[in-house]
Amino acid sequence: MAGDIHMQPFRVFPTYGEQYIEVDIYRSGEKLCTVTQDNSFEPICTPAGKHTDILLDFRYTTVRVTVTVLSWGEVSQDTEM
């Protein structure tokens, strides 16, 4: 399948202390991988009261993960020209 895949926003509980988010990626019911860290090897965290965007990029040998934390109502948009 070529192109970008987007999913609808969803809510998760905030992480505290040493907690982090695990993102499992499945295809046809088979788990392909689990992502727990971003490109800087920092755990994926979701601070309370913030909007967290997680971008998973599968174009490379390893999955590249970018996490962006924004204030509620703030929008970040990447546009390719």
Backbone bond lengths (Angstrom), bond angles and torsions (degrees), N, CA, C in turn:
res aa  C-N    CA-C-N  psi(-1)  N-CA   C-N-CA  omega(-1)  CA-C   N-CA-C  phi
1 M - - - 1.442 - - 1.522 108.89 -
2 A 1.295 117.93 127.90 1.459 122.25 -178.79 1.529 110.09 -102.47
3 G 1.304 116.16 157.59 1.457 120.80 175.84 1.515 112.68 97.92
4 D 1.320 114.40 -175.60 1.457 121.54 -178.37 1.519 110.61 -91.34
5 I 1.299 115.69 147.24 1.462 121.96 173.73 1.521 106.69 -118.69
6 H 1.309 116.83 126.29 1.461 122.43 179.47 1.519 108.48 -117.26
7 M 1.307 116.28 147.68 1.454 119.37 175.10 1.521 109.11 -124.84
8 Q 1.308 115.16 157.36 1.454 120.91 -179.19 1.526 109.68 -66.86
9 P 1.331 117.18 147.24 1.469 119.96 176.20 1.532 110.42 -60.40
10 F 1.301 115.77 148.95 1.460 120.66 175.01 1.520 108.47 -143.35
11 R 1.313 115.80 163.92 1.457 120.91 -175.29 1.514 110.95 -103.90
12 V 1.317 114.82 142.01 1.460 122.14 175.05 1.522 108.26 -130.91
13 F 1.308 116.66 159.75 1.455 120.35 175.47 1.529 108.98 -71.91
14 P 1.335 117.83 146.69 1.460 119.63 178.08 1.532 110.78 -67.31
15 T 1.331 115.28 153.40 1.457 120.90 176.31 1.523 108.57 -95.48
16 Y 1.314 116.45 149.03 1.464 122.44 179.12 1.518 109.20 -133.87
17 G 1.320 116.29 149.44 1.467 120.83 175.71 1.516 111.78 59.08
18 E 1.311 116.46 -123.63 1.463 122.74 -177.38 1.535 113.01 -89.04
19 Q 1.328 118.47 6.06 1.465 121.19 -179.05 1.526 110.57 -72.24
20 Y 1.328 115.73 154.27 1.463 121.60 177.21 1.526 108.84 -151.49
21 I 1.319 115.90 168.91 1.460 123.26 -179.72 1.519 109.22 -96.37
22 E 1.328 116.86 139.23 1.465 122.41 171.21 1.523 107.66 -110.82
23 V 1.332 116.80 127.84 1.457 121.96 177.90 1.528 107.44 -111.01
24 D 1.334 116.98 115.45 1.463 121.98 176.95 1.519 109.09 -95.31
25 I 1.326 117.30 133.25 1.461 123.17 179.92 1.522 108.18 -109.41
26 Y 1.346 115.89 123.93 1.463 122.13 -179.50 1.522 110.50 -118.94
27 R 1.326 116.65 151.27 1.460 123.39 169.87 1.521 107.12 -138.79
28 S 1.321 115.99 121.97 1.464 122.33 -179.94 1.525 111.79 53.98
29 G 1.335 116.17 40.68 1.451 120.94 177.55 1.516 115.13 80.33
30 E 1.324 118.59 -2.38 1.464 122.27 -179.81 1.525 109.35 -104.30
31 K 1.334 116.41 127.09 1.465 120.07 178.90 1.521 109.62 -73.38
32 L 1.341 115.61 122.92 1.463 121.60 -179.09 1.528 111.86 -89.61
33 C 1.334 116.41 -41.29 1.463 119.54 -179.29 1.524 110.23 -166.94
34 T 1.315 114.99 166.86 1.457 123.22 173.58 1.520 107.34 -124.21
35 V 1.323 116.53 131.94 1.459 122.39 -179.67 1.525 107.74 -112.79
36 T 1.342 116.74 127.51 1.464 121.58 178.60 1.525 112.72 -127.33
37 Q 1.349 117.28 -9.42 1.461 121.62 -176.20 1.524 110.45 -132.55
38 D 1.349 115.06 156.09 1.459 119.35 174.91 1.530 109.15 -89.16
39 N 1.326 116.97 -172.24 1.467 121.68 -177.97 1.524 113.48 -63.74
40 S 1.323 117.33 -21.18 1.467 122.06 179.37 1.527 111.53 -94.73
41 F 1.336 116.80 12.31 1.461 123.63 -179.41 1.528 112.78 63.47
42 E 1.339 115.87 24.37 1.460 121.18 174.35 1.526 108.21 -90.64
43 P 1.334 118.55 141.44 1.462 119.67 178.28 1.528 110.88 -63.76
44 I 1.325 116.69 147.78 1.464 121.48 178.58 1.526 107.53 -78.24
45 C 1.330 115.90 112.48 1.466 121.94 -178.33 1.517 110.32 -117.37
46 T 1.319 116.18 153.38 1.461 121.74 178.35 1.528 108.52 -124.44
47 P 1.345 116.84 97.26 1.456 119.54 -179.27 1.525 111.95 -68.60
48 A 1.334 116.03 147.01 1.470 121.87 179.42 1.521 110.00 -64.38
49 G 1.335 116.57 140.07 1.455 122.27 175.92 1.513 114.97 75.74
50 K 1.312 118.26 11.14 1.465 121.79 -179.61 1.527 109.77 -123.28
51 H 1.306 115.66 157.04 1.464 123.91 176.58 1.528 106.22 -97.12
52 T 1.327 117.63 123.36 1.466 121.44 -176.88 1.518 109.92 -114.80
53 D 1.332 116.94 121.16 1.467 122.56 175.21 1.525 108.14 -102.38
54 I 1.337 116.50 133.66 1.457 121.49 177.22 1.523 107.53 -121.18
55 L 1.336 116.53 119.40 1.458 122.53 179.61 1.525 108.00 -107.40
56 L 1.331 116.82 121.40 1.460 122.71 176.75 1.519 107.45 -106.67
57 D 1.323 117.25 121.48 1.461 122.81 -175.88 1.527 109.00 -113.57
58 F 1.327 117.17 112.06 1.458 123.40 -176.00 1.528 112.95 -99.70
59 R 1.324 118.48 15.77 1.467 120.66 -178.26 1.522 113.00 -77.05
60 Y 1.307 117.93 -8.99 1.455 121.78 -174.23 1.529 110.32 -116.42
61 T 1.332 116.68 174.76 1.460 121.34 -179.01 1.518 111.40 -59.84
62 T 1.319 117.02 -42.74 1.463 121.11 175.11 1.526 108.26 -108.48
63 V 1.312 116.30 153.81 1.466 121.15 179.72 1.520 108.37 -71.13
64 R 1.330 116.53 129.02 1.460 121.09 174.62 1.527 107.72 -97.26
65 V 1.320 116.04 131.71 1.463 121.48 -175.45 1.521 108.78 -122.49
66 T 1.324 116.41 124.28 1.451 122.41 176.60 1.513 108.53 -118.10
67 V 1.336 117.07 127.72 1.458 122.15 179.22 1.513 108.17 -114.99
68 T 1.338 117.16 127.76 1.455 122.98 178.92 1.526 108.04 -122.88
69 V 1.329 116.77 125.13 1.466 121.81 179.07 1.520 107.78 -108.28
70 L 1.342 115.94 123.45 1.465 122.56 -177.83 1.518 109.72 -124.04
71 S 1.319 116.73 157.58 1.462 120.83 171.41 1.515 108.68 -69.82
72 W 1.344 117.65 152.58 1.461 120.88 179.00 1.514 109.72 -57.48
73 G 1.322 116.33 136.90 1.458 122.51 179.26 1.517 113.23 89.03
74 E 1.322 118.84 -16.71 1.458 122.33 177.51 1.531 108.42 -83.27
75 V 1.329 117.00 140.40 1.455 121.38 -177.07 1.519 110.09 -122.47
76 S 1.328 116.11 137.41 1.458 122.30 175.57 1.521 106.83 -117.39
77 Q 1.325 117.97 131.08 1.458 120.85 -177.02 1.520 109.96 -135.26
78 D 1.333 116.32 127.09 1.454 121.55 174.88 1.522 107.79 -97.54
79 T 1.326 117.57 130.92 1.451 122.13 -179.49 1.516 108.78 -127.58
80 E 1.336 115.84 124.45 1.463 119.58 175.59 1.510 109.39 -90.50
81 M 1.314 116.60 135.26 1.461 121.52 179.95 1.501 109.60 -110.05
